[in-house]
Amino acid sequence: MRFSHISLITALSLLSSGLAHAAPIPIRVVVVTTFEIGHDTGDTPGEFQSWVEKLPLQQEIKAPGTDHGLMRYNPDLHVLGVVTGEGPEHMASAMTALALDPRFDLRKSYFVLAGIAGINPRFGTLGSAVWAPQVVNGGLAHLIDPREIPADWPDGYTPVQGSTPDEKPVPPLHSLSGDMVYTLNPELTAWAVQLTKSVTLQNTPEMMAVRARYTGFPEAMKPPVVTSGATLSSETFWVGARMNDWAERWVSYWTKGQGRFATTAEEDVGYMQALTAQAKAGRIDASRILLLRTASNFDMPHPGQTAANLLNDEAHGKGYAGFLPSVDAAWRVGSVVVKELALNWDKYADNTPHAPAD
């Protein structure tokens, strides 16, 4: 009896040890979305639902400590889907929790953020899909009240490390003051644009009606396309022509003229901050990060409309003619990249793709 008792304890100990040290699941692609409306399936879709239903992401995995509480997984493609919650804090928290989760091996994973955004009508139009080569922090700055801005300033924003709008030289992009710009792998981003540029995007009568009001904005009046442009990350949902002017200036300033302001969203700085930190720890590969934003609405009013009118329309659901088409575009465009990476893993596991030379 004594031998049997000891053997049982030993066996249970070994079993427990084996479970605790089970090999982590290798993930080929992490699909990152920021919100879902209601359930993950069967109702009005947010950013996550199309991935769950169409990829599909059929397997539920608990995600304790996250806003959504669940992740979804496709075991055949080795694709993991995450809903982070809106805002940079939720994003950074979810990405950090994922990178530290012992259930997954993310060292070779590609990360694809696929979310909706506002778009600059000088750059593009509703329903378009924009791959971001740069993320610029629009939330970290000194700001003077508009009633007290010096007459020769373009707006009230200055770098937090300076005292004038055009502080020279441009302060460090990463310092004790914070992180102002992240540049994503340009070769990987160019590859994603090349791979998806021919994807057909929805162009609804409702979007056409909104576009027709943007006289004098030729890019806003065109049908939606797949393209690339910088995203401005700010937790403040700003609107208006003057704020759009600031956004264009701010992106140009911090990228030293290399980036053009295209889309505006909340979470992108949190996404890059968390993943960059985890890359330094060797848990992920920072050269395998992609960011896709699709245009649900314009960030400034059309001629004859005030910023307050635009804000009122959006607050009452009238200003988002591109909402469902933009959610669809994030899936249509993003899934082309995700499937290519996952289905051809022997090609991309050890070699990050890049666009062919011209």
C-alpha positions in Angstrom: 0.0 0.0 0.0 2.8 2.4 0.8 4.5 1.8 -2.6 1.1 2.3 -4.4 0.4 5.5 -2.4 3.8 7.0 -3.3 3.5 6.0 -6.9 0.1 7.7 -7.2 1.5 10.9 -5.7 4.5 10.7 -8.1 2.2 10.2 -11.0 -0.1 13.1 -10.1 3.0 15.3 -9.6 4.4 14.5 -13.0 1.0 15.0 -14.6 0.6 18.4 -12.9 4.1 19.4 -13.9 3.4 18.3 -17.5 0.2 20.4 -17.7 1.9 23.4 -16.2 4.7 23.2 -18.7 2.6 22.3 -21.8 4.1 23.6 -25.0 2.5 27.0 -25.9 0.4 27.2 -29.0 2.3 28.7 -31.9 0.3 31.6 -33.4 0.8 32.6 -37.0 -1.3 35.7 -37.0 -3.0 37.8 -34.3 -6.0 39.7 -35.6 -6.6 42.7 -33.4 -9.9 44.5 -33.2 -11.1 47.2 -30.8 -14.8 46.6 -30.3 -17.8 44.4 -30.9 -21.5 45.3 -30.7 -23.5 42.9 -28.7 -22.5 39.3 -29.5 -19.6 38.0 -31.5 -22.0 36.5 -34.0 -25.5 36.9 -35.4 -26.3 40.6 -34.8 -25.1 44.0 -35.8 -21.4 43.6 -36.6 -18.6 45.5 -34.9 -15.0 45.1 -36.0 -14.8 41.4 -34.7 -17.9 39.7 -36.0 -16.8 39.1 -39.7 -13.6 37.5 -38.5 -15.5 35.2 -36.2 -18.1 34.2 -38.8 -16.1 34.2 -42.0 -12.5 33.2 -41.3 -13.8 31.6 -39.1 -12.6 31.9 -35.6 -14.6 29.0 -34.3 -12.9 28.2 -31.0 -13.5 30.2 -27.9 -10.6 30.9 -25.5 -11.1 32.7 -22.2 -9.2 35.9 -21.8 -9.5 36.8 -18.1 -8.6 40.4 -17.2 -9.5 41.8 -20.6 -12.5 44.0 -21.5 -14.1 41.4 -23.9 -13.3 38.4 -21.8 -12.9 36.0 -24.8 -10.5 35.4 -27.6 -11.3 33.3 -30.7 -9.0 30.9 -32.5 -8.8 29.0 -35.7 -6.7 25.8 -35.0 -6.2 25.0 -38.7 -4.9 28.4 -39.7 -3.3 29.1 -36.2 -5.0 32.5 -36.2 -6.0 34.2 -33.0 -8.6 37.0 -32.8 -8.7 39.6 -30.0 -11.1 42.3 -29.0 -9.1 44.8 -26.9 -11.7 47.3 -25.9 -11.7 50.9 -27.2 -9.1 53.4 -26.2 -5.3 53.2 -25.9 -5.4 52.0 -22.3 -7.5 49.0 -23.2 -5.4 48.3 -26.2 -2.1 48.5 -24.3 -3.4 46.4 -21.5 -4.8 43.7 -23.8 -1.7 43.5 -25.9 0.5 43.2 -22.9 -1.7 40.5 -21.3 -1.6 38.6 -24.6 2.2 38.8 -24.9 2.6 37.6 -21.3 0.1 34.7 -21.7 2.0 31.4 -21.4 -0.6 29.6 -23.5 0.8 31.2 -26.7 4.1 31.4 -28.6 4.1 34.8 -30.4 7.7 35.1 -31.2 7.1 34.6 -35.0 3.5 36.0 -35.0 2.3 38.7 -37.3 0.0 41.3 -35.7 -2.8 42.9 -37.9 -4.9 45.6 -36.3 -8.0 45.9 -38.4 -10.3 48.7 -37.3 -12.4 51.6 -38.4 -11.4 55.3 -38.3 -12.2 58.8 -39.4 -10.6 60.0 -42.6 -9.2 63.3 -43.9 -11.3 64.3 -46.9 -8.2 65.9 -48.4 -6.7 62.4 -48.4 -9.4 60.0 -49.2 -13.0 58.9 -48.9 -15.6 56.8 -47.0 -15.1 53.0 -47.2 -11.4 53.2 -48.1 -8.9 51.0 -46.5 -5.6 52.6 -45.4 -2.5 50.7 -44.3 -0.4 52.9 -41.9 3.3 53.3 -42.4 3.5 55.6 -39.4 1.5 56.2 -36.2 1.7 59.7 -34.8 0.7 60.5 -31.2 -2.0 63.3 -31.3 -2.7 63.2 -27.6 0.6 64.2 -26.1 1.2 68.0 -26.4 1.0 71.4 -24.8 -2.3 73.1 -25.7 -3.2 76.7 -25.3 -6.8 77.7 -25.2 -8.0 78.9 -28.6 -8.9 82.3 -27.1 -5.3 82.8 -26.0 -3.3 81.5 -29.0 -0.7 84.0 -30.3 -1.8 85.7 -33.5 1.1 84.3 -35.5 0.6 80.6 -34.4 -1.3 78.2 -36.7 -3.0 76.6 -33.7 -2.6 76.1 -30.0 -0.5 72.9 -30.0 3.2 72.7 -29.3 5.4 69.7 -28.6 5.3 68.8 -24.9 9.1 69.1 -25.1 8.9 72.7 -26.5 7.1 76.0 -26.4 6.3 76.8 -30.0 4.3 75.0 -32.7 7.3 74.6 -35.0 10.0 73.9 -32.3 13.4 73.3 -33.9 15.0 70.9 -33.9 12.2 68.4 -33.8 12.4 66.9 -30.3 13.2 63.2 -29.9 10.4 60.8 -31.0 10.9 58.7 -27.9 11.9 60.3 -24.6 10.9 60.6 -20.9 8.1 62.9 -22.2 6.5 60.0 -24.2 6.4 58.4 -27.6 5.5 60.6 -30.5 6.0 58.5 -33.7 6.2 54.9 -34.5 7.3 53.8 -38.0 6.1 50.3 -39.0 8.2 48.0 -41.1 8.0 49.8 -44.5 8.7 46.7 -46.6 5.9 44.7 -44.8 3.4 47.6 -45.1 4.3 48.0 -48.8 3.7 44.3 -49.3 0.3 44.5 -47.7 -0.7 47.4 -49.9 0.5 45.6 -53.0 -1.3 42.4 -52.0 -4.7 44.1 -51.4 -4.8 47.1 -53.7 -7.2 45.3 -56.1 -9.7 44.3 -53.4 -13.2 45.5 -54.3 -14.8 47.7 -51.6 -18.4 48.5 -50.9 -19.7 51.8 -52.4 -23.2 52.4 -51.2 -25.8 55.0 -52.3 -25.7 56.5 -48.8 -21.9 57.0 -49.0 -22.2 58.5 -52.5 -24.7 61.0 -51.2 -22.4 62.1 -48.4 -19.4 62.3 -50.8 -21.3 64.5 -53.2 -21.5 67.2 -50.6 -17.7 67.5 -50.4 -17.3 69.8 -53.3 -13.8 71.1 -53.6 -12.4 67.9 -52.1 -11.6 65.7 -55.1 -10.2 62.8 -53.1 -13.3 62.7 -50.9 -15.6 62.4 -53.9 -13.8 59.3 -55.4 -14.9 55.7 -54.8 -13.1 53.9 -52.0 -9.7 52.3 -52.6 -6.9 50.5 -50.7 -4.0 52.8 -50.0 -1.5 53.9 -47.4 -1.2 56.9 -45.1 -0.3 57.9 -41.6 -2.7 57.5 -38.7 -3.0 60.0 -36.0 -3.8 58.5 -32.6 -5.8 60.6 -30.1 -8.2 59.7 -27.4 -10.1 63.0 -28.1 -12.7 62.7 -30.8 -12.0 66.0 -32.5 -13.9 67.3 -35.5 -13.7 70.3 -37.8 -11.7 72.0 -40.5 -9.3 73.7 -38.2 -8.6 70.6 -36.2 -8.0 68.8 -39.6 -5.5 71.5 -40.4 -3.7 70.9 -37.1 -3.7 67.1 -37.7 -2.0 67.6 -41.1 0.5 69.9 -39.6 1.2 67.7 -36.6 1.8 64.6 -38.7 4.0 66.4 -41.1 6.0 68.0 -38.2 6.7 64.8 -36.3 7.5 62.8 -39.4 9.7 65.6 -40.8 7.5 65.7 -43.9 7.7 62.0 -44.6 4.1 61.2 -43.5 0.8 62.4 -44.7 -2.2 62.5 -42.4 -4.8 60.0 -43.6 -6.9 58.6 -40.7 -7.6 59.3 -37.1 -8.3 56.7 -34.4 -7.8 56.2 -30.6 -5.8 53.0 -30.0 -2.9 53.0 -32.3 -0.3 54.5 -30.0 -1.2 52.0 -27.3 -0.9 49.2 -29.8 2.6 50.2 -30.8 3.8 51.1 -27.3 2.8 47.7 -25.9 4.1 45.6 -28.8 7.3 47.5 -29.0 8.0 47.0 -25.3 7.2 43.3 -25.6 9.5 43.1 -28.6 12.4 44.4 -26.5 11.7 41.4 -24.2 11.9 39.0 -27.1 8.2 38.0 -26.8 7.2 39.3 -30.2 8.8 40.5 -33.4 8.3 44.3 -34.0 9.0 44.0 -37.7 5.8 41.9 -38.1 3.3 44.5 -37.1 0.6 45.8 -39.5 -2.0 48.5 -39.0 -5.1 48.8 -41.1 -7.7 51.5 -40.7 -10.9 51.8 -42.8 -12.9 55.0 -43.2 -16.3 55.1 -41.5 -16.7 58.9 -41.5 -15.0 62.2 -42.5 -13.2 64.1 -39.7 -14.4 67.6 -40.9 -17.6 68.9 -42.3 -18.5 69.5 -46.0 -18.9 73.0 -47.3 -21.9 74.7 -45.8 -21.9 72.5 -42.7 -20.4 73.6 -39.4 -18.3 71.4 -37.1 -21.1 71.5 -34.5 -23.6 70.3 -37.1 -21.3 67.4 -38.1 -20.9 66.5 -34.4 -24.6 66.6 -33.9 -25.2 64.3 -36.9 -22.6 61.8 -35.7 -24.0 61.8 -32.1 -27.5 60.9 -33.5 -26.3 58.3 -36.0 -26.6 60.4 -39.1 -22.9 60.9 -39.8 -21.7 57.3 -40.2 -22.9 56.3 -43.7 -19.6 54.5 -44.0 -19.9 52.5 -40.7 -21.0 49.1 -42.0 -19.0 49.4 -45.2 -15.9 50.3 -43.3 -16.4 47.3 -41.0 -16.7 45.1 -44.1 -13.6 46.7 -45.7 -11.5 45.9 -42.6 -12.5 42.2 -43.0 -12.2 42.1 -46.8 -8.8 43.8 -47.0 -7.3 42.4 -43.7 -8.4 38.8 -44.4 -6.4 38.8 -47.7 -3.2 39.4 -45.7 -4.1 37.1 -42.8 -5.0 34.2 -45.1 -1.9 34.7 -47.2 0.4 34.6 -44.2 -1.4 31.7 -42.4 -1.9 29.4 -45.5 1.7 29.9 -46.7 3.4 29.6 -43.3 6.3 27.7 -44.7 7.1 30.8 -46.8 6.6 33.4 -44.1 7.5 31.7 -40.8 11.2 32.7 -41.1 11.0 35.4 -43.8 9.0 38.5 -43.4 7.4 39.4 -46.8 8.2 42.6 -48.7 6.9 44.2 -51.8 8.6 43.2 -55.1 11.1 45.7 -56.4 9.8 48.0 -59.1 
